[in-house]
Amino acid sequence: MKKRLTVKERIRITKRGIGVLKQYCPGLAEGKAVSAGLAAVQPLVSVWLSAKIINELAGERRMKQLLFFVAAVVLTNFFVLLVKSIVDRVTEEKEAQMWNFFGKVFADKAMTMDYADLEDAKILQQKQAASENLFMFGNGLGQLVWGLNSLVNAAANIVLSLSLTITLFLSDTGSKVMDSPLWILGIGLCVVLGGLANSKATREENAIFEKWCNSTVWFNRAFIFFGHVLSMNPDRAKDVRIYKQNSAADRAFQKMKERDKEAGAYVLRMAAYPTLAAVVVGMGNVVCWVFVVLKACMGAFGVGSIVQYIGALGKLGTGVQDMMFVLADNEVYCGHLQGLFDYLDIPNHKYEGTLPVEKRAFCDGGDTEYEIEFCNVSFRYPGAEDYALHNLSLKFKIGERLAVVGKNGSGKTTFIKLLCRLYDPMEGEIRLNGVDIRKYDYDEYLSIFSVVFQDFKLFSFSLGQNVATAMEYDREKAEQCLRKAGLSERLKTMPNGVDTPLYKDFETEGVEISGGEAQKVALARALYKDAPFIVLDEPTAALDPIAEAEIYTKFNELVGEKTSIYISHRLSSCKFCDEIAVFDNGAVVQRGCHEDLMREKDGLYYELWTAQARYYEKVV
């Protein structure tokens, strides 16, 4: 059972939530507050002026006074409606976009998290829970937006209604009973009891809803997967059709229908509490009506004032009830907000140093002596029992061509992740020019690497933006890199050159490119960054051996004096490298050039080479 939050904690959480709204949805909370205030002012001002008009009609009927009150009603309503319509229009647009900005809350957090945490199962579950809670039900930030609107409206109703009912208790009937100050207590008690009844109903209703939400986790995930991912994702469409996976989706949807029947019981239970609260509120309203009518009958005020007092007491009761609801609801959404903040407050455990990395530009004739060394490095993925890398020692300098080969799961990609500080070693050190890489400024250290991973991604932006990975870029440089990567002919067919959008997610004229073309764009991206270290982690795995060897050979010519690290299952593609490191079970078991390694007949490299050579004799 969750621990109830204290008032102090709820105030702190609410203030932080408003801060998040101001950061990601500026103007939304303020617009909601202004609109709610105007919505509360308009009817009460109209009631007050209407009472004045009725009293004037029942009394002296002065034309100037009547015209003044009528004009005041018309102009007040016109001004309030005009301002409110403008504010509502602006806030509606902001509210329509707020879900996108809430998504950015999670995106920003992901970009600041330690990469290792992005693959941590517990953290992924925590993120999933916070995300589903917000986007499926609006719990937390969504409730805060709507709650602010209710809070301002309730507060305005209470303040304005009290100001309009003061004269009700000050008016004199000549009767000690009707003029007794105890009526203030009695009417106030009726109003408060109505509010408390609504508060209790809201608390019980929220408790049932919370229980229902917690029981629908599977439903939500199944709906998202079967209703969107499986049925609408083109990448899955082939397998869905070939293997009739729609039958699995049908079973899931049938289970969801059965779940809908259970939801009916929750709805009935949730409806019972507001009904009981309405009875209590109705009884309180009867007392208020009787008191006002009796005082009017005894000559305390005119007929028009009945309209004012009944209207004001009604709004007072509504305001108190709404305020009770807001306070009860605040406790609920503060609990949801705390869950979100617990996720956002996950610390980044990665140590980020401050040492600058010297920029050694080749074109300026600078010092190009970079040296990276793995010193007895060991690493194990979170939750894994076996080491992905164990006691690895490896050194290479700028200008070298290093090929990393080995069987699946031998640690090749883990080696690259550690090199790029996506992970930090559990044991040992990785050094750049003799200094532990953890001591360097993290962003500066990353700037010396251009990496094309085997699962690289292109984005639904323009071709040039994909190459530069930036919205603004050097067009001429982007075109040169694309030509160097072997995409010259395809570039000529692009309708708008490097400005041509890729894919059709956002642009109807977007261009679909093949897997091989995508790989060349990824290589152009590595060239565009112009970093001293180029790493290719099997980005051409989908190509045949001959095409892969051609790309590697050509790319090797383009990198010049930069350090190049090539990872490939196909050993023939790495013959041009200065040195080859053979990985097995997380360790380097052989190292040397192709000719030297082939002389070691009992070595793993020779075994892998001969096994592949049977099928690719032309490559050999």
C-alpha positions as CSV (number, residue, x, y, z in Angstrom):
1,M,0.0,0.0,0.0
2,K,1.3,3.4,-1.0
3,K,2.3,5.8,1.7
4,R,0.0,8.9,1.8
5,L,1.8,12.1,0.9
6,T,1.9,14.9,3.5
7,V,0.6,18.4,2.6
8,K,4.1,19.7,2.5
9,E,5.1,17.0,0.0
10,R,2.1,17.6,-2.1
11,I,2.9,21.4,-2.3
12,R,6.4,20.6,-3.3
13,I,5.3,18.1,-6.0
14,T,2.7,20.4,-7.3
15,K,5.1,23.3,-7.6
16,R,7.6,21.1,-9.4
17,G,4.8,19.9,-11.8
18,I,3.9,23.5,-12.6
19,G,7.6,24.1,-13.3
20,V,7.6,21.2,-15.8
21,L,4.5,22.7,-17.4
22,K,6.1,26.1,-17.7
23,Q,9.2,24.6,-19.2
24,Y,7.6,22.3,-21.8
25,C,4.2,23.9,-22.3
26,P,4.8,27.6,-21.6
27,G,1.6,29.6,-21.3
28,L,-0.7,26.6,-20.9
29,A,-1.1,26.7,-17.1
30,E,-1.4,30.5,-17.1
31,G,-4.0,30.4,-19.9
32,K,-6.0,27.8,-18.1
33,A,-6.0,29.9,-14.9
34,V,-7.1,33.1,-16.7
35,S,-9.9,31.2,-18.5
36,A,-11.1,29.6,-15.3
37,G,-11.1,33.0,-13.4
38,L,-13.1,34.6,-16.2
39,A,-15.5,31.7,-16.2
40,A,-16.2,32.2,-12.5
41,V,-16.5,36.0,-12.7
42,Q,-19.0,36.1,-15.6
43,P,-22.1,34.4,-14.1
44,L,-21.7,36.0,-10.6
45,V,-21.4,39.5,-12.1
46,S,-24.5,38.8,-14.2
47,V,-26.4,37.6,-11.2
48,W,-25.4,40.7,-9.2
49,L,-26.4,43.1,-12.0
50,S,-29.6,41.1,-12.7
51,A,-30.6,41.5,-9.0
52,K,-30.1,45.2,-9.4
53,I,-32.3,45.3,-12.4
54,I,-35.1,43.3,-10.8
55,N,-35.0,45.4,-7.6
56,E,-35.1,48.6,-9.7
57,L,-38.1,47.2,-11.6
58,A,-39.8,46.3,-8.4
59,G,-39.1,49.7,-6.9
60,E,-38.6,53.2,-8.4
61,R,-38.1,52.0,-12.0
62,R,-35.6,54.8,-12.8
63,M,-34.8,54.6,-16.5
64,K,-31.2,55.8,-16.2
65,Q,-30.4,53.3,-13.6
66,L,-32.1,50.5,-15.6
67,L,-30.2,51.4,-18.8
68,F,-26.9,51.6,-16.8
69,F,-27.4,48.1,-15.3
70,V,-28.5,46.7,-18.7
71,A,-25.5,48.2,-20.4
72,A,-23.2,47.0,-17.6
73,V,-24.6,43.4,-18.1
74,V,-24.1,43.5,-21.8
75,L,-20.7,45.1,-21.9
76,T,-19.4,42.9,-19.0
77,N,-20.5,39.7,-20.7
78,F,-19.2,40.9,-24.1
79,F,-15.8,41.8,-22.7
80,V,-15.5,38.6,-20.6
81,L,-16.6,36.4,-23.5
82,L,-14.2,38.1,-25.9
83,V,-11.2,37.8,-23.7
84,K,-12.1,34.3,-22.7
85,S,-12.6,33.1,-26.3
86,I,-9.2,34.5,-27.2
87,V,-7.5,32.9,-24.2
88,D,-9.4,29.6,-24.8
89,R,-8.3,29.5,-28.4
90,V,-4.7,29.9,-27.5
91,T,-4.8,27.4,-24.6
92,E,-6.7,24.8,-26.8
93,E,-3.9,24.9,-29.3
94,K,-1.4,24.5,-26.5
95,E,-3.4,21.7,-24.8
96,A,-3.7,19.9,-28.2
97,Q,0.1,19.9,-28.4
98,M,0.9,19.2,-24.8
99,W,1.0,15.4,-25.3
100,N,3.8,15.9,-27.8
101,F,5.7,18.0,-25.3
102,F,5.1,15.5,-22.6
103,G,6.8,13.0,-24.9
104,K,9.8,15.4,-25.0
105,V,10.0,15.1,-21.2
106,F,10.9,11.4,-21.6
107,A,13.1,12.1,-24.7
108,D,15.1,14.7,-22.8
109,K,15.5,12.3,-19.9
110,A,16.7,9.6,-22.2
111,M,19.3,11.9,-23.7
112,T,20.8,12.7,-20.3
113,M,20.8,9.1,-18.9
114,D,23.7,6.8,-18.7
115,Y,23.5,4.6,-21.8
116,A,23.7,1.5,-19.6
117,D,20.5,2.6,-17.8
118,L,18.7,2.6,-21.1
119,E,19.2,-1.2,-21.3
120,D,18.5,-1.8,-17.6
121,A,15.3,-3.9,-17.3
122,K,14.1,-2.3,-14.0
123,I,14.6,1.2,-15.4
124,L,12.8,0.3,-18.6
125,Q,9.9,-1.0,-16.5
126,Q,9.9,2.2,-14.5
127,K,9.8,4.3,-17.6
128,Q,7.1,2.1,-19.1
129,A,4.9,2.5,-16.0
130,A,5.4,6.3,-15.9
131,S,4.7,6.6,-19.6
132,E,1.6,4.5,-19.7
133,N,0.3,6.2,-16.6
134,L,0.6,9.6,-18.3
135,F,-0.4,8.9,-21.9
136,M,-3.1,6.3,-21.3
137,F,-5.0,8.0,-18.6
138,G,-3.5,11.5,-18.4
139,N,-2.5,10.8,-14.8
140,G,0.0,13.2,-13.3
141,L,0.8,16.1,-15.7
142,G,-2.5,15.9,-17.5
143,Q,-4.4,15.9,-14.3
144,L,-2.3,18.9,-13.1
145,V,-3.3,20.9,-16.2
146,W,-7.0,20.2,-15.6
147,G,-6.6,20.5,-11.8
148,L,-5.2,24.0,-12.1
149,N,-8.2,25.1,-14.1
150,S,-10.5,23.6,-11.4
151,L,-8.5,25.2,-8.6
152,V,-8.7,28.7,-9.9
153,N,-12.4,28.4,-10.8
154,A,-13.2,27.1,-7.3
155,A,-11.2,29.7,-5.5
156,A,-12.8,32.5,-7.6
157,N,-16.3,31.1,-7.0
158,I,-15.7,31.0,-3.2
159,V,-14.3,34.6,-3.0
160,L,-16.8,36.2,-5.2
161,S,-19.8,34.3,-3.8
162,L,-18.8,35.2,-0.2
163,S,-18.7,38.9,-1.2
164,L,-22.2,38.7,-2.7
165,T,-23.7,36.9,0.4
166,I,-22.4,39.1,3.1
167,T,-25.4,41.4,2.9
168,L,-27.7,38.3,3.2
169,F,-26.7,37.9,6.9
170,L,-26.4,41.6,7.6
171,S,-30.0,42.4,6.4
172,D,-32.5,42.9,9.2
173,T,-35.9,41.2,9.4
174,G,-36.8,42.3,13.0
175,S,-36.9,38.6,14.0
176,K,-34.3,37.4,16.5
177,V,-34.5,33.9,15.1
178,M,-34.0,34.9,11.5
179,D,-31.4,37.5,12.3
180,S,-29.4,35.2,14.5
181,P,-25.7,34.9,13.6
182,L,-26.2,31.1,14.1
183,W,-27.5,31.1,10.6
184,I,-24.1,31.9,9.3
185,L,-22.8,28.8,11.0
186,G,-25.8,26.7,9.8
187,I,-25.5,27.8,6.2
188,G,-21.8,27.4,6.3
189,L,-22.2,23.9,7.7
190,C,-24.5,22.9,4.9
191,V,-22.1,24.2,2.3
192,V,-19.1,22.5,4.0
193,L,-21.0,19.2,4.4
194,G,-21.8,19.2,0.7
195,G,-18.1,19.8,0.0
196,L,-17.0,17.0,2.4
197,A,-19.5,14.6,0.8
198,N,-18.1,15.4,-2.6
199,S,-14.6,15.1,-1.3
200,K,-15.3,11.7,0.2
201,A,-17.0,10.5,-3.0
202,T,-14.0,11.7,-5.0
203,R,-11.6,10.0,-2.8
204,E,-13.5,6.7,-3.0
205,E,-14.0,7.1,-6.7
206,N,-10.3,7.7,-7.3
207,A,-9.4,4.7,-5.2
208,I,-11.5,2.5,-7.4
209,F,-10.2,4.1,-10.5
210,E,-6.6,3.7,-9.3
211,K,-7.3,0.0,-8.7
212,W,-8.8,-0.3,-12.1
213,C,-5.8,1.5,-13.7
214,N,-3.3,-0.9,-12.0
215,S,-5.2,-3.9,-13.2
216,T,-5.1,-2.7,-16.9
217,V,-1.4,-2.7,-17.4
218,W,-1.6,-5.8,-19.6
219,F,-4.6,-4.4,-21.4
220,N,-2.7,-1.2,-22.3
221,R,0.4,-2.9,-23.5
222,A,-1.5,-5.4,-25.5
223,F,-3.6,-2.7,-27.1
224,I,-0.6,-0.7,-28.1
225,F,1.3,-3.7,-29.5
226,F,-1.6,-5.5,-31.3
227,G,-3.5,-2.3,-32.2
228,H,-0.6,-0.2,-33.4
229,V,2.8,-1.8,-33.5
230,L,1.8,-5.2,-35.0
231,S,-1.0,-4.0,-37.3
232,M,0.4,-0.7,-38.6
233,N,4.2,-1.2,-38.7
234,P,5.3,-2.0,-42.3
235,D,8.4,-3.7,-41.0
236,R,6.2,-6.4,-39.4
237,A,3.6,-6.7,-42.1
238,K,5.5,-9.4,-44.0
239,D,5.7,-11.7,-41.0
240,V,2.2,-11.0,-39.9
241,R,0.9,-12.2,-43.3
242,I,3.2,-15.1,-43.8
243,Y,2.8,-16.6,-40.4
244,K,-0.8,-15.5,-39.8
245,Q,0.1,-13.6,-36.6
246,N,-3.3,-11.8,-36.9
247,S,-4.7,-14.9,-35.1
248,A,-2.6,-14.1,-32.1
249,A,-3.9,-10.5,-32.3
250,D,-7.5,-11.8,-32.4
251,R,-7.0,-13.8,-29.3
252,A,-5.6,-10.8,-27.5
253,F,-8.5,-8.6,-28.6
254,Q,-10.9,-11.3,-27.4
255,K,-9.3,-11.1,-24.0
256,M,-9.6,-7.4,-24.1
257,K,-13.4,-7.7,-24.7
258,E,-13.7,-9.9,-21.7
259,R,-11.8,-7.3,-19.7
260,D,-14.4,-4.7,-20.8
261,K,-17.1,-6.7,-19.0
262,E,-15.1,-6.4,-15.8
263,A,-14.8,-2.6,-16.3
264,G,-18.6,-2.3,-16.0
265,A,-18.5,-3.3,-12.4
266,Y,-15.9,-0.6,-11.7
267,V,-18.1,2.0,-13.4
268,L,-21.1,1.1,-11.3
269,R,-19.1,1.3,-8.0
270,M,-17.6,4.6,-9.1
271,A,-21.0,6.1,-9.9
272,A,-22.5,5.1,-6.5
273,Y,-20.4,7.5,-4.4
274,P,-21.2,10.7,-6.5
275,T,-24.9,9.8,-6.3
276,L,-24.8,9.7,-2.5
277,A,-22.9,13.0,-2.4
278,A,-25.5,14.6,-4.6
279,V,-28.2,13.7,-2.1
280,V,-26.3,15.5,0.7
281,V,-25.7,18.5,-1.5
282,G,-29.4,18.7,-2.4
283,M,-30.4,18.7,1.2
284,G,-28.1,21.6,2.0
285,N,-29.5,23.5,-1.0
286,V,-33.0,23.1,0.4
287,V,-31.9,24.7,3.7
288,C,-30.3,27.7,1.9
289,W,-33.4,28.2,-0.3
290,V,-35.7,28.2,2.7
291,F,-33.5,30.7,4.6
292,V,-33.4,33.2,1.7
293,V,-37.1,33.0,0.9
294,L,-38.1,33.4,4.6
295,K,-35.9,36.5,5.0
296,A,-37.3,38.0,1.7
297,C,-40.9,37.3,2.9
298,M,-40.1,39.1,6.2
299,G,-39.0,42.2,4.2
300,A,-35.2,42.0,4.7
301,F,-34.6,42.6,1.0
302,G,-36.2,42.9,-2.4
303,V,-37.2,40.2,-4.9
304,G,-34.2,40.8,-7.0
305,S,-31.9,40.1,-4.1
306,I,-33.4,36.6,-3.9
307,V,-31.8,36.0,-7.3
308,Q,-28.5,37.3,-6.1
309,Y,-28.3,35.3,-2.8
310,I,-29.7,32.1,-4.2
311,G,-27.2,32.3,-7.2
312,A,-24.3,33.3,-4.9
313,L,-25.0,30.5,-2.4
314,G,-25.3,28.0,-5.2
315,K,-21.9,29.1,-6.6
316,L,-20.5,29.1,-3.1
317,G,-21.6,25.5,-2.6
318,T,-20.2,24.6,-6.0
319,G,-16.9,26.4,-5.2
320,V,-16.5,24.6,-1.9
321,Q,-17.4,21.3,-3.4
322,D,-15.0,21.9,-6.3
323,M,-12.3,22.9,-3.9
324,M,-12.7,19.7,-1.9
325,F,-12.6,17.8,-5.1
326,V,-9.4,19.6,-6.2
327,L,-7.7,18.9,-2.9
328,A,-8.7,15.2,-3.0
329,D,-7.7,15.0,-6.7
330,N,-4.4,16.7,-5.9
331,E,-3.5,14.0,-3.6
332,V,-4.1,11.4,-6.3
333,Y,-2.2,13.2,-9.1
334,C,0.6,14.1,-6.8
335,G,1.1,10.4,-6.3
336,H,1.3,9.9,-10.1
337,L,3.6,12.9,-10.4
338,Q,5.9,11.4,-7.8
339,G,6.1,8.3,-9.9
340,L,7.1,10.3,-12.9
341,F,9.6,12.4,-10.9
342,D,11.2,9.2,-9.4
343,Y,12.0,8.2,-13.0
344,L,13.2,11.7,-14.0
345,D,15.4,11.8,-10.9
346,I,17.3,8.6,-11.7
347,P,20.9,9.8,-11.4
348,N,23.4,9.5,-14.2
349,H,26.1,7.4,-12.6
350,K,28.6,8.0,-15.5
351,Y,31.5,10.0,-14.3
352,E,32.1,12.9,-16.7
353,G,35.5,14.5,-16.5
354,T,36.5,18.0,-17.4
355,L,39.8,17.6,-19.3
356,P,39.6,18.9,-22.9
357,V,40.4,16.7,-25.8
358,E,42.9,18.4,-28.1
359,K,41.6,18.9,-31.6
360,R,44.2,17.6,-33.9
361,A,43.0,18.6,-37.4
362,F,44.8,16.9,-40.3
363,C,44.2,19.8,-42.7
364,D,46.0,22.2,-40.3
365,G,49.1,20.0,-40.0
366,G,48.4,19.5,-36.3
367,D,49.8,16.9,-34.1
368,T,48.0,13.7,-35.1
369,E,49.4,11.4,-32.4
370,Y,46.4,9.9,-30.8
371,E,46.9,6.6,-28.9
372,I,44.2,4.5,-27.3
373,E,44.9,1.6,-25.0
374,F,42.7,-1.0,-23.3
375,C,44.4,-2.0,-20.1
376,N,43.1,-5.2,-18.5
377,V,39.6,-4.2,-19.3
378,S,36.7,-6.4,-18.1
379,F,33.0,-5.8,-18.5
380,R,29.8,-7.6,-17.8
381,Y,26.3,-6.4,-18.8
382,P,23.9,-5.6,-15.9
383,G,22.2,-8.8,-14.8
384,A,24.5,-11.1,-16.8
385,E,26.6,-13.8,-15.2
386,D,29.3,-14.1,-17.8
387,Y,31.8,-11.4,-18.8
388,A,31.3,-9.9,-22.3
389,L,35.0,-8.8,-22.2
390,H,37.5,-10.2,-19.8
391,N,41.0,-8.9,-19.1
392,L,41.3,-7.2,-22.5
393,S,44.5,-5.4,-23.4
394,L,44.8,-3.7,-26.8
395,K,46.6,-0.6,-28.1
396,F,46.4,1.2,-31.4
397,K,47.5,4.6,-32.7
398,I,46.2,7.1,-35.2
399,G,46.5,6.1,-38.8
400,E,46.3,2.4,-38.1
401,R,43.7,0.1,-39.8
402,L,42.5,-2.4,-37.3
403,A,40.1,-5.2,-38.1
404,V,38.1,-6.9,-35.3
405,V,36.8,-10.3,-36.2
406,G,35.3,-13.2,-34.3
407,K,32.3,-15.4,-33.8
408,N,28.9,-14.0,-32.7
409,G,29.0,-13.0,-29.0
410,S,32.7,-12.8,-28.9
411,G,32.7,-9.2,-27.6
412,K,33.3,-7.2,-30.8
413,T,30.4,-4.8,-30.4
414,T,30.9,-4.5,-26.7
415,F,34.5,-3.5,-27.4
416,I,33.2,-0.6,-29.5
417,K,30.6,0.4,-26.9
418,L,33.4,0.7,-24.3
419,L,35.6,2.6,-26.7
420,C,32.9,5.1,-27.3
421,R,32.1,5.3,-23.5
422,L,28.5,4.0,-24.0
423,Y,29.6,1.8,-21.1
424,D,32.5,2.1,-18.6
425,P,34.7,-0.9,-17.7
426,M,34.0,-2.7,-14.5
427,E,37.7,-3.4,-14.2
428,G,40.8,-1.9,-15.8
429,E,41.1,1.3,-17.8
430,I,40.8,2.7,-21.3
431,R,43.3,5.4,-21.9
432,L,43.6,8.2,-24.5
433,N,47.2,9.4,-24.7
434,G,47.9,7.8,-21.4
435,V,44.9,9.4,-19.6
436,D,41.9,7.5,-18.4
437,I,39.1,8.4,-20.8
438,R,36.7,9.0,-17.9
439,K,38.7,12.1,-17.0
440,Y,38.0,13.8,-20.3
441,D,34.9,15.9,-21.0
442,Y,32.3,13.4,-22.2
443,D,31.0,15.3,-25.2
444,E,34.5,16.3,-26.3
445,Y,35.7,12.7,-26.1
446,L,32.7,11.5,-28.2
447,S,33.6,14.1,-30.8
448,I,36.7,12.2,-31.9
449,F,34.7,9.2,-33.1
450,S,32.6,8.6,-36.2
451,V,30.8,5.3,-35.7
452,V,28.5,3.4,-38.1
453,F,26.8,0.7,-36.0
454,Q,25.4,-2.5,-37.5
455,D,21.9,-1.3,-36.5
456,F,22.4,2.3,-37.6
457,K,19.4,4.5,-38.1
458,L,18.4,7.0,-40.7
459,F,15.7,9.6,-39.9
460,S,12.7,11.0,-41.7
461,F,14.5,14.2,-42.5
462,S,16.2,15.4,-45.7
463,L,19.1,13.5,-47.1
464,G,21.5,16.2,-46.2
465,Q,20.3,16.4,-42.7
466,N,20.7,12.7,-42.3
467,V,24.3,13.0,-43.5
468,A,25.1,16.0,-41.2
469,T,22.8,14.9,-38.4
470,A,21.9,18.5,-38.0
471,M,19.2,20.8,-39.3
472,E,21.7,23.3,-40.7
473,Y,24.6,21.9,-42.6
474,D,27.2,22.5,-45.4
475,R,25.4,21.4,-48.6
476,E,28.6,21.1,-50.7
477,K,30.3,19.0,-48.0
478,A,27.3,16.7,-47.7
479,E,27.2,16.2,-51.5
480,Q,30.9,15.4,-51.5
481,C,30.5,12.8,-48.8
482,L,27.6,11.2,-50.5
483,R,29.6,10.9,-53.7
484,K,32.6,9.5,-51.9
485,A,30.4,6.9,-50.3
486,G,29.3,5.7,-53.7
487,L,25.9,7.4,-53.9
488,S,26.6,9.7,-56.9
489,E,24.1,8.1,-59.4
490,R,21.3,7.9,-56.8
491,L,21.9,11.5,-55.8
492,K,21.2,12.6,-59.4
493,T,17.8,11.0,-59.3
494,M,16.8,12.8,-56.1
495,P,14.1,15.4,-56.9
496,N,15.6,18.1,-54.7
497,G,19.2,16.8,-54.3
498,V,20.3,16.7,-50.7
499,D,17.1,18.6,-49.7
500,T,15.0,15.6,-50.7
501,P,13.2,14.1,-47.6
502,L,13.7,10.5,-46.9
503,Y,10.7,8.3,-46.3
504,K,7.1,9.3,-46.2
505,D,6.4,9.7,-42.5
506,F,6.1,13.5,-42.8
507,E,6.5,14.3,-46.5
508,T,4.3,12.8,-49.2
509,E,7.2,13.4,-51.7
510,G,9.6,11.6,-49.4
511,V,11.9,9.0,-51.1
512,E,12.2,5.4,-50.0
513,I,15.8,4.1,-50.3
514,S,17.1,0.6,-50.4
515,G,19.1,-1.1,-47.6
516,G,22.3,-0.8,-49.6
517,E,21.7,2.9,-50.3
518,A,20.9,3.5,-46.6
519,Q,24.3,1.9,-45.7
520,K,26.0,4.3,-48.0
521,V,24.2,7.3,-46.4
522,A,25.5,6.1,-43.1
523,L,29.0,5.9,-44.4
524,A,28.7,9.4,-45.8
525,R,27.6,10.5,-42.3
526,A,30.8,9.1,-40.8
527,L,32.8,11.0,-43.5
528,Y,31.0,14.2,-42.9
529,K,31.8,14.3,-39.2
530,D,35.5,14.2,-40.1
531,A,36.6,12.6,-36.8
532,P,40.1,11.2,-36.3
533,F,38.6,7.7,-35.4
534,I,36.3,5.9,-37.9
535,V,34.5,2.8,-36.6
536,L,32.4,0.5,-38.9
537,D,30.6,-2.1,-36.8
538,E,29.3,-4.4,-39.5
539,P,27.2,-1.7,-41.2
540,T,27.3,-3.7,-44.5
541,A,26.2,-7.1,-43.1
542,A,23.2,-7.1,-45.4
543,L,25.5,-7.0,-48.5
544,D,27.1,-9.9,-50.3
545,P,30.8,-10.5,-49.5
546,I,32.0,-9.0,-52.8
547,A,30.0,-5.8,-52.4
548,E,31.1,-5.5,-48.7
549,A,34.8,-5.9,-49.6
550,E,34.4,-3.2,-52.3
551,I,32.9,-0.7,-49.9
552,Y,35.5,-1.4,-47.2
553,T,38.3,-1.1,-49.7
554,K,37.0,2.1,-51.1
555,F,36.2,3.5,-47.7
556,N,39.7,2.7,-46.5
557,E,41.1,4.9,-49.3
558,L,38.8,7.8,-48.2
559,V,39.7,7.9,-44.5
560,G,43.4,8.8,-45.2
561,E,45.5,9.0,-42.1
562,K,42.6,8.5,-39.7
563,T,42.4,5.5,-37.5
564,S,39.9,3.0,-38.9
565,I,38.4,0.1,-37.0
566,Y,36.5,-2.4,-39.0
567,I,34.3,-5.1,-37.5
568,S,33.0,-7.9,-39.8
569,H,32.1,-11.5,-39.8
570,R,33.6,-11.8,-43.3
571,L,37.3,-12.0,-42.9
572,S,38.0,-11.4,-46.6
573,S,36.7,-7.8,-46.2
574,C,39.5,-7.1,-43.7
575,K,42.6,-8.2,-45.6
576,F,43.6,-4.7,-46.3
577,C,43.9,-3.8,-42.6
578,D,47.3,-3.2,-41.0
579,E,46.4,-5.5,-38.1
580,I,43.6,-7.9,-37.3
581,A,42.4,-8.7,-33.7
582,V,40.6,-12.0,-33.3
583,F,38.1,-12.0,-30.5
584,D,36.8,-15.1,-28.7
585,N,34.8,-15.3,-25.4
586,G,35.5,-11.7,-24.6
587,A,39.3,-11.7,-25.1
588,V,41.8,-11.1,-27.9
589,V,43.2,-14.6,-28.7
590,Q,45.2,-13.6,-31.8
591,R,46.6,-10.4,-33.3
592,G,48.6,-9.7,-36.4
593,C,48.3,-9.1,-40.2
594,H,46.4,-11.5,-42.4
595,E,49.5,-13.3,-43.7
596,D,50.9,-13.9,-40.2
597,L,47.6,-15.2,-38.8
598,M,47.2,-17.6,-41.7
599,R,50.5,-19.2,-40.8
600,E,49.0,-20.2,-37.4
601,K,47.2,-23.3,-38.6
602,D,45.9,-24.1,-35.2
603,G,44.6,-20.6,-34.6
604,L,40.9,-19.4,-34.6
605,Y,41.6,-17.0,-37.5
606,Y,42.7,-19.8,-39.8
607,E,39.7,-21.9,-38.8
608,L,37.3,-19.1,-39.6
609,W,39.0,-18.2,-42.8
610,T,39.1,-21.6,-44.3
611,A,35.5,-22.2,-43.3
612,Q,34.4,-19.1,-45.2
613,A,36.7,-19.6,-48.1
614,R,34.9,-22.8,-49.2
615,Y,31.9,-20.7,-50.1
616,Y,33.5,-17.5,-51.3
617,E,36.5,-18.7,-53.3
618,K,36.2,-15.8,-55.7
619,V,36.6,-13.4,-52.8
620,V,39.7,-15.2,-51.6
